[in-house]
Amino acid sequence: MAEKGIEIRLDHVTKRYAGQKAAAVDDFSMVVPAGEIVVFVGPSGCGKTTTMRMINRLIEPTSGTITIGGEDALKIDPDDLRRRVGYAIQQAGLFPHFTVAQNIGIVPGLLGWDRKKTSDRVDEMMDLVGLDPGEFAGRFPRQLSGGQQQRVGVARALAADPPVLLMDEPFGAVDPITRGHLQDELLRLQNELRKTIVFVTHDFDEAVKLGDRIAVLGDRSTILQYDTPDAILANPADDTVAGFVGAGASLKALTLMRVRDVELGQAVTARSDIAPSTVELGDEKWLLVLDQRDRPSRWVQRNELRRVTSLAGAGRPVQDSVTLQSTLRDALEAIVNEGGRAVVTGGRGEYVGTVDLATVTDVVQQRRANS
């Protein structure tokens, strides 16, 4: 049974560096509720990363108190504390000469787990983040894509089952589509694990998508507003927060709704090893081809279906898809990329349905009518 998240409390925490007149973080107080994702968002240099790193004492606070699950973090041995708090960073920070399995097993090894327990945990974590242990365990980081590296980074951070996970712009170095999928994966994992997560980003859209609560920070980590995404979008505390929200708040509101909240459509589907001549499209113009694990792979148009002898290489690849955890804003982007309809997948990449422009438009109209 995975260990659930615990409360983090920061009371009047300050960080001053020698030779600097102003504090880097000045009198910061906040309660991070157990089992929630709290996102720190703010401009570069405002102190958000410094604040987060004081939680696991990668940076030592100058004054104030930090408690994790009621325990004074400043009285815990720093190395022991860091082994008990998961930490994931941008570009994963993997050891290049360690395999994927060795990278994930680092903290369990430091904690003295035996070889079998560590190996079992590595396999479990790889499966959890969607990487087949048989295919990826022996690879080195250079043999992975950016998105795969970030998945390994998250698996490593969770390997010792910490109640707290700190994430410092972990998805900032990957392309937008991969970033969206990694965000969805984090939300799926959080739905299962209910860790306490502090997440740092400069991207307000990412904060709205991921956060149960958002802390909008100004200079020296001054808290400009700390509230739910819905509340911040509806009522920014001041002009600075309104600047983060920016134009198009109604479009950003689509980030508050998930694909799982709307009624999905269904495409006509067939496995790639089925004979094209046996497929019945009915009134549909397109066939969605699935692989042997029911993952969507290609779209084949009716006219082409009559000419091909195999579905394996027919039509065009599925370029973009969303998951049940994706936001309707993600869905809208995928719909545009896919030409009017986006594929929706489940937790292991399997096909579960489709979402189209009419569905998203209806949601926007309903929201306007109710506002």
Secondary structure, 3 states (H helix, E strand, C coil): CCCCCCCEEEEEEEECCCCCCCCCEEEEEEEECCCCEEEEECCCCCCHHHHHHHHCCCCCCCEEEEEECCEEHHHCCHHHHHHHEEEEECCCCCCCCCCHHHHHCHHHHHCCCCHHHHHHHHHHHHHHCCCCHHHHCCCCHHHCCHHHHHHHHHHHHHCCCCCEEEEECCCCCCCHHHHHHHHHHHHHHHHHHCCEEEEEECCHHHHHHHCCEEEEECHHHCEEEEECHHHHHHCCCCHHHHHHHCCCHHHHHHHHCEHHHCCCECCEEEECCCCHHHCCCCCCCEEEEECCCCCEEEEEEHHHHCCCCCCCCCCEECCCEEECCCEHHHHHHHHHHHCCEEEEECCCCCEEEEEEHHHHHHHHHHHHHHC
